[in-house]
Amino acid sequence: MSNRRYRVLAVASHPVQYMTQIFRRMARHPRLDLKVAYCTLRGAQEGYDPEFGANVKWDVPLLDGYDWVHVPNKGSGDESFLGLNNPGLWSLIRDGNFDAILVFTGYRRISFWTAWLRAKLSGAAVLFGADAASLESRDGSSLKPLVKKVFWPILFRLASQVIVPSTATKELMLSLGLLPERVTVTPYSVDNEWWFAKSAEVNRAKIRESWGIPPDGIVTLFCAKLQAWKRPLDLLRAFAEAKIDRGFLVFAGSGPQQQELEQAARSLGIGERVRFLGFINQTQLPGVYTAADLMVLPSEYEPFAVVVNEAYCCGCPVVVSDRVGAGPDLVKPVDPSLIYRVGDVSQLAGLLRELAGNSTRLEGLTAAVRERIRVWSPEANVSAVVEALDATEARRKKK
């Protein structure tokens, strides 16, 4: 086993709470000398998020505990190819004497290609990947999957090692012809210990009281942006069909479908049992998950869904559609029956009815999800990154 210490540059589009806790652990790892290059500081600085429909600045520290640098963005800042254009990456990589570059910007940005090309010219390994669990497109395009089927095998062979967040994504890569030894699962994880600690502090009854829900109410939670591909209307209709005694449905999140959901709740005659909390910042989320009995994620497109990780840390079981990438790694090991066919409102209603009527089963699931999330951890993610670096180094030595 190698004991080499690697000098690593991680190139990220912006600070994200899920990645910063990984970077902190990487910075403390004895075999990693880490620097993070941010192409923008969105998230650490307040800015408008069109998907939330609100100004967003995360209320947890994003820039503490690791070495980072902001590389100015000369691009437009939008989602286009030129939205991220960070020419300063060229000199940073050229002069940095890095062993490896981890690229988290996505290949659709020019900054990705700047980092990839300069790394190759510098002789550094380049590790990147994707989080998709299928070739399907979020917008339902029939052309994009065909293009990906041709382009992605070429693209991912450009990586020294492909790093992916789930077994579903690894299976996708293998289906495209990549060799198993060239793909490493780096578990998509949250800061488990932080979530455990914050959940333990929650006054469940008090939070429910603030929602106008009695202590003996059965709370089903939706926690995501209120967007069409998340299919929140499916959950609303399933909840109405399930007719759960003492049941309440809570939507935590904002987005373009909120008004439609509010109108639908009234027309279905369940308006008094549905709560809309709006945008919930990070420090408030442990209370939301801990106060719920069950969470549902009905998405038709969901590469992974770290909300499942968060809910599990708070002891909240989760039902997901079969399009949610976290299903095979987190939900199936707990109970395969908690995965249902996307869009099947009646099947979902049956699951809600069954779970709400079986408190013993819900209690067992609470223990099971906490046990499962302990092994799907940020420490496992960092260890996998080191294994990926070792694999690229071993391959280099064989040449």
C-alpha positions as CSV (number, residue, x, y, z in Angstrom):
1,M,0.0,0.0,0.0
2,S,1.3,3.4,-1.0
3,N,2.1,6.0,1.6
4,R,2.7,8.8,-0.9
5,R,1.3,12.2,0.0
6,Y,-0.5,13.9,-2.9
7,R,-0.6,17.6,-3.6
8,V,-4.2,18.1,-4.9
9,L,-6.1,21.0,-6.4
10,A,-9.9,20.7,-6.3
11,V,-11.6,23.0,-8.8
12,A,-15.2,23.8,-7.8
13,S,-17.8,26.1,-9.4
14,H,-18.8,27.6,-6.0
15,P,-18.9,26.7,-2.3
16,V,-21.5,24.1,-1.5
17,Q,-22.3,22.9,2.0
18,Y,-22.1,19.3,1.0
19,M,-18.6,19.6,-0.5
20,T,-17.0,21.9,2.0
21,Q,-17.3,19.3,4.8
22,I,-15.5,16.9,2.5
23,F,-12.8,19.5,1.8
24,R,-12.2,20.0,5.5
25,R,-11.7,16.3,6.0
26,M,-9.4,16.1,3.0
27,A,-7.4,19.0,4.4
28,R,-6.8,16.9,7.6
29,H,-6.0,13.7,5.8
30,P,-2.3,12.7,6.3
31,R,-1.9,11.8,2.7
32,L,-3.4,14.9,1.1
33,D,-2.1,18.4,0.7
34,L,-5.2,20.2,-0.5
35,K,-6.0,23.5,-2.1
36,V,-9.5,24.4,-3.4
37,A,-10.0,26.8,-6.3
38,Y,-13.5,28.4,-6.5
39,C,-14.7,29.8,-9.8
40,T,-17.3,31.9,-8.0
41,L,-18.3,32.5,-4.3
42,R,-22.0,32.0,-4.9
43,G,-23.5,30.5,-1.7
44,A,-20.9,32.0,0.6
45,Q,-22.1,35.4,-0.6
46,E,-25.8,36.2,-0.8
47,G,-27.3,36.0,-4.3
48,Y,-30.6,35.2,-6.1
49,D,-31.2,31.6,-6.8
50,P,-33.8,31.3,-9.6
51,E,-34.8,27.7,-8.6
52,F,-35.6,28.7,-5.0
53,G,-37.0,32.0,-6.2
54,A,-35.2,33.8,-3.4
55,N,-32.0,35.3,-2.3
56,V,-29.8,32.6,-0.8
57,K,-26.8,32.7,1.5
58,W,-26.2,29.5,3.5
59,D,-26.1,30.0,7.2
60,V,-23.3,27.5,7.9
61,P,-19.6,28.3,7.4
62,L,-18.4,27.4,3.9
63,L,-14.9,28.7,3.7
64,D,-13.4,27.6,7.0
65,G,-11.0,24.7,7.7
66,Y,-9.2,24.3,4.4
67,D,-6.9,26.3,2.0
68,W,-8.9,28.0,-0.8
69,V,-8.5,30.6,-3.4
70,H,-11.0,32.5,-5.5
71,V,-10.2,32.5,-9.2
72,P,-12.1,35.4,-10.8
73,N,-14.8,34.5,-13.2
74,K,-14.6,36.4,-16.5
75,G,-17.7,34.7,-17.8
76,S,-21.4,35.7,-17.7
77,G,-22.2,33.7,-14.5
78,D,-25.1,31.9,-16.1
79,E,-25.5,28.2,-17.0
80,S,-23.9,28.5,-20.5
81,F,-20.6,27.1,-21.7
82,L,-19.0,30.6,-21.1
83,G,-20.8,31.1,-17.8
84,L,-17.7,30.0,-16.0
85,N,-14.6,31.3,-17.6
86,N,-11.7,31.3,-15.2
87,P,-8.5,31.9,-17.1
88,G,-6.6,32.2,-13.9
89,L,-6.8,28.4,-13.5
90,W,-4.2,28.1,-16.2
91,S,-1.4,29.8,-14.2
92,L,-2.6,28.3,-10.9
93,I,-2.2,24.8,-12.2
94,R,0.9,25.5,-14.2
95,D,2.7,27.0,-11.2
96,G,1.2,24.8,-8.5
97,N,3.2,21.6,-8.9
98,F,0.1,19.5,-8.3
99,D,0.0,15.7,-8.5
100,A,-3.7,15.7,-9.3
101,I,-6.6,18.0,-10.2
102,L,-10.1,17.1,-9.0
103,V,-12.6,18.9,-11.2
104,F,-16.2,19.5,-9.9
105,T,-17.4,22.2,-12.4
106,G,-19.1,19.9,-14.9
107,Y,-17.8,19.4,-18.4
108,R,-20.3,22.0,-19.9
109,R,-18.2,24.9,-18.7
110,I,-15.1,26.3,-20.4
111,S,-13.3,26.3,-17.0
112,F,-13.5,22.5,-17.0
113,W,-11.6,22.3,-20.2
114,T,-9.1,25.0,-19.1
115,A,-8.3,22.9,-16.0
116,W,-8.2,19.6,-17.9
117,L,-5.8,20.8,-20.6
118,R,-3.4,22.6,-18.3
119,A,-3.3,19.6,-16.0
120,K,-2.5,17.3,-18.9
121,L,0.3,19.7,-20.1
122,S,1.6,19.7,-16.5
123,G,1.6,16.0,-16.1
124,A,-1.0,16.0,-13.3
125,A,-3.7,13.4,-13.0
126,V,-7.2,14.6,-13.7
127,L,-10.1,13.1,-11.8
128,F,-13.7,14.0,-12.6
129,G,-17.0,12.3,-13.1
130,A,-20.8,12.8,-13.1
131,D,-23.6,12.2,-10.7
132,A,-26.2,11.0,-13.2
133,A,-27.8,7.6,-12.6
134,S,-29.1,7.3,-16.2
135,L,-28.7,9.0,-19.6
136,E,-32.2,10.5,-19.3
137,S,-32.5,14.2,-19.5
138,R,-34.2,16.4,-16.9
139,D,-36.2,18.2,-19.6
140,G,-37.3,14.9,-21.2
141,S,-35.4,15.4,-24.4
142,S,-35.1,12.3,-26.6
143,L,-32.0,13.6,-28.4
144,K,-29.8,14.3,-25.4
145,P,-29.6,10.6,-24.2
146,L,-28.5,9.6,-27.7
147,V,-25.8,12.3,-27.7
148,K,-24.6,11.3,-24.3
149,K,-24.4,7.6,-25.3
150,V,-21.9,8.6,-28.0
151,F,-20.1,11.4,-26.3
152,W,-19.8,10.2,-22.7
153,P,-17.6,7.2,-23.3
154,I,-15.1,9.5,-25.1
155,L,-15.4,12.2,-22.4
156,F,-14.9,10.0,-19.4
157,R,-11.9,8.2,-20.9
158,L,-10.2,11.6,-20.7
159,A,-10.1,11.2,-16.9
160,S,-7.2,9.6,-15.2
161,Q,-9.8,8.1,-12.8
162,V,-13.6,8.6,-12.9
163,I,-15.0,9.5,-9.5
164,V,-18.8,9.0,-9.0
165,P,-21.0,9.5,-6.0
166,S,-23.1,6.3,-6.1
167,T,-23.2,2.7,-7.3
168,A,-26.0,3.6,-9.8
169,T,-23.6,6.1,-11.5
170,K,-20.8,3.5,-11.5
171,E,-23.1,1.0,-13.2
172,L,-24.0,3.7,-15.8
173,M,-20.3,4.2,-16.5
174,L,-19.7,0.5,-16.9
175,S,-22.6,0.3,-19.3
176,L,-20.8,2.9,-21.4
177,G,-17.8,0.6,-21.7
178,L,-15.5,2.0,-19.0
179,L,-13.4,-0.5,-17.1
180,P,-14.4,-1.2,-13.5
181,E,-10.9,-0.4,-12.2
182,R,-11.1,3.1,-13.8
183,V,-14.3,4.1,-11.8
184,T,-14.3,4.8,-8.1
185,V,-17.4,5.4,-6.0
186,T,-16.8,8.4,-3.6
187,P,-20.0,8.2,-1.5
188,Y,-22.2,11.3,-1.8
189,S,-22.3,12.2,1.8
190,V,-23.1,14.9,4.3
191,D,-21.5,15.8,7.6
192,N,-23.1,13.0,9.5
193,E,-21.8,14.0,13.0
194,W,-23.1,17.5,12.6
195,W,-26.6,16.2,11.7
196,F,-26.6,13.6,14.5
197,A,-25.7,16.3,17.0
198,K,-28.2,18.9,15.7
199,S,-31.0,16.4,15.6
200,A,-30.4,15.4,19.2
201,E,-31.0,19.0,20.2
202,V,-34.4,19.3,18.5
203,N,-37.6,19.8,20.5
204,R,-39.9,17.8,18.3
205,A,-43.1,18.8,20.0
206,K,-42.2,22.5,19.9
207,I,-41.5,22.4,16.2
208,R,-44.8,20.6,15.5
209,E,-46.6,23.2,17.6
210,S,-45.1,25.9,15.5
211,W,-46.5,24.2,12.4
212,G,-50.0,23.9,14.0
213,I,-49.7,20.1,14.2
214,P,-50.6,18.1,17.3
215,P,-48.1,15.9,19.0
216,D,-49.9,12.7,17.9
217,G,-50.1,13.9,14.2
218,I,-48.5,11.7,11.5
219,V,-46.3,14.0,9.5
220,T,-45.2,13.3,5.9
221,L,-42.5,15.6,4.7
222,F,-41.4,16.8,1.2
223,C,-38.1,18.7,1.4
224,A,-36.8,20.0,-1.9
225,K,-37.4,22.8,-4.4
226,L,-41.0,22.9,-5.6
227,Q,-40.2,22.2,-9.2
228,A,-42.0,20.0,-11.8
229,W,-39.3,17.3,-12.0
230,K,-39.4,16.8,-8.3
231,R,-43.1,15.9,-8.7
232,P,-44.5,17.4,-5.5
233,L,-48.0,17.2,-7.0
234,D,-47.7,13.4,-7.0
235,L,-47.1,13.4,-3.2
236,L,-50.0,15.9,-2.6
237,R,-52.4,13.7,-4.6
238,A,-51.2,10.5,-3.0
239,F,-51.6,12.1,0.5
240,A,-55.2,13.0,-0.4
241,E,-55.9,9.5,-1.7
242,A,-54.4,7.8,1.4
243,K,-56.8,9.5,3.7
244,I,-54.5,9.1,6.7
245,D,-56.2,9.6,10.1
246,R,-54.4,12.4,12.0
247,G,-52.1,12.9,8.9
248,F,-50.4,16.1,7.9
249,L,-48.3,16.9,4.9
250,V,-45.4,19.5,5.2
251,F,-43.6,21.1,2.2
252,A,-40.2,22.5,3.1
253,G,-38.8,24.5,0.2
254,S,-39.9,27.1,-2.3
255,G,-40.1,27.2,-6.0
256,P,-42.3,27.9,-9.1
257,Q,-44.9,25.2,-8.2
258,Q,-45.9,26.5,-4.8
259,Q,-49.0,28.4,-5.9
260,E,-50.2,25.5,-7.9
261,L,-49.7,23.2,-4.9
262,E,-51.6,25.5,-2.6
263,Q,-54.5,25.6,-5.0
264,A,-54.5,21.9,-5.5
265,A,-54.5,21.3,-1.8
266,R,-57.6,23.4,-1.5
267,S,-59.4,21.8,-4.4
268,L,-58.6,18.3,-3.0
269,G,-60.1,19.3,0.3
270,I,-56.9,18.8,2.3
271,G,-55.8,22.5,2.6
272,E,-56.2,22.4,6.4
273,R,-53.7,19.5,6.7
274,V,-51.0,20.8,4.4
275,R,-48.3,23.2,5.5
276,F,-45.9,25.2,3.3
277,L,-42.8,26.3,5.2
278,G,-41.0,28.1,2.3
279,F,-37.2,28.1,2.0
280,I,-35.4,26.5,4.9
281,N,-31.8,27.3,5.6
282,Q,-29.3,24.7,6.6
283,T,-29.3,25.2,10.4
284,Q,-33.1,24.8,10.5
285,L,-33.3,21.6,8.5
286,P,-32.4,19.1,11.4
287,G,-35.5,20.3,13.2
288,V,-37.6,19.8,10.1
289,Y,-36.5,16.2,9.5
290,T,-36.6,15.3,13.2
291,A,-40.2,16.6,13.6
292,A,-41.4,14.4,10.6
293,D,-42.4,10.8,10.7
294,L,-41.6,10.1,7.1
295,M,-40.1,11.9,4.1
296,V,-41.0,11.3,0.4
297,L,-39.0,12.2,-2.7
298,P,-41.2,11.5,-5.8
299,S,-38.7,12.9,-8.4
300,E,-38.6,11.8,-12.0
301,Y,-35.0,13.1,-12.2
302,E,-32.7,13.0,-9.2
303,P,-29.1,12.0,-9.7
304,F,-28.6,11.3,-6.0
305,A,-30.5,13.4,-3.4
306,V,-28.5,14.2,-0.3
307,V,-31.8,15.1,1.4
308,V,-32.0,11.3,2.0
309,N,-28.7,11.4,3.8
310,E,-29.8,14.3,5.9
311,A,-33.2,12.7,6.8
312,Y,-31.5,9.5,7.7
313,C,-29.1,11.3,10.1
314,C,-32.2,12.7,11.8
315,G,-33.9,9.2,12.1
316,C,-36.5,10.0,9.4
317,P,-37.3,7.1,7.0
318,V,-37.6,8.0,3.3
319,V,-39.8,6.7,0.5
320,V,-38.3,7.5,-3.0
321,S,-39.3,6.9,-6.6
322,D,-37.2,4.5,-8.7
323,R,-35.6,7.5,-10.4
324,V,-33.8,8.7,-7.3
325,G,-30.1,7.9,-7.4
326,A,-29.9,7.4,-3.6
327,G,-32.3,4.5,-3.8
328,P,-29.9,1.6,-4.5
329,D,-27.3,2.8,-1.9
330,L,-29.4,4.2,0.9
331,V,-33.1,3.1,0.6
332,K,-32.9,-0.4,-0.8
333,P,-30.5,-1.7,2.0
334,V,-33.0,-0.4,4.6
335,D,-36.2,-1.7,2.9
336,P,-36.6,-2.2,-0.9
337,S,-40.4,-1.8,-0.6
338,L,-39.8,1.9,0.1
339,I,-38.9,2.4,-3.6
340,Y,-42.0,2.9,-5.8
341,R,-42.6,3.4,-9.6
342,V,-42.2,7.1,-10.5
343,G,-45.6,8.7,-11.2
344,D,-47.6,5.9,-9.6
345,V,-49.7,7.9,-7.3
346,S,-51.8,5.0,-6.1
347,Q,-48.8,2.9,-5.2
348,L,-47.4,5.8,-3.2
349,A,-50.8,6.4,-1.5
350,G,-50.8,2.7,-0.5
351,L,-47.3,3.1,1.0
352,L,-48.3,6.2,2.9
353,R,-51.4,4.4,4.3
354,E,-49.5,1.3,5.3
355,L,-46.6,3.1,7.0
356,A,-48.9,5.6,8.8
357,G,-50.9,2.7,10.2
358,N,-47.9,0.8,11.5
359,S,-46.1,2.7,14.2
360,T,-43.9,-0.4,15.1
361,R,-42.6,-0.5,11.5
362,L,-41.9,3.2,11.5
363,E,-39.9,2.9,14.7
364,G,-37.9,0.0,13.2
365,L,-37.2,2.0,10.1
366,T,-36.0,4.9,12.3
367,A,-33.3,2.7,13.8
368,A,-32.4,1.1,10.5
369,V,-31.8,4.4,8.6
370,R,-29.5,5.7,11.3
371,E,-27.5,2.5,11.1
372,R,-27.3,2.7,7.3
373,I,-26.1,6.3,7.2
374,R,-23.2,5.6,9.6
375,V,-21.3,3.7,6.9
376,W,-22.2,6.1,4.1
377,S,-20.0,8.8,5.5
378,P,-17.7,11.7,4.5
379,E,-14.8,9.7,5.9
380,A,-15.7,6.9,3.4
381,N,-15.7,9.6,0.6
382,V,-12.2,10.9,1.5
383,S,-10.8,7.4,1.7
384,A,-12.2,6.6,-1.7
385,V,-10.6,9.7,-3.1
386,V,-7.2,8.6,-1.8
387,E,-7.8,5.1,-3.3
388,A,-8.6,6.8,-6.7
389,L,-5.3,8.7,-6.5
390,D,-3.4,5.5,-5.6
391,A,-5.0,3.8,-8.6
392,T,-3.8,6.6,-11.0
393,E,-0.3,6.5,-9.4
394,A,-0.1,2.7,-9.8
395,R,-1.2,3.0,-13.4
396,R,1.4,5.7,-14.1
397,K,4.2,3.6,-12.7
398,K,3.3,0.7,-15.0
399,K,3.8,2.9,-18.1
